């Protein structure tokens, strides 16, 4: 599984990013837990929606 966390305010994301770290992490954890037994490679956003690639 590949995850796109969104634009997070970090050294890499910069001060203008829309999310704080504490806002981005819980949805990522929920998505990982929800996909635990699902086989196959998927690219998902932090809410579990498929990201086209």
NORDA-V306750 format. One line per field, one symbol per residue. phi: phi as a letter, one per 20 degrees, with the letter a starting at -180 (. if undefined). Layout:
BEGIN
phi = ???
END
This chain:
BEGIN
phi = .dcdfnedfcgffnfefecegfeefgffffffffegdefnecdcefenefefb
END
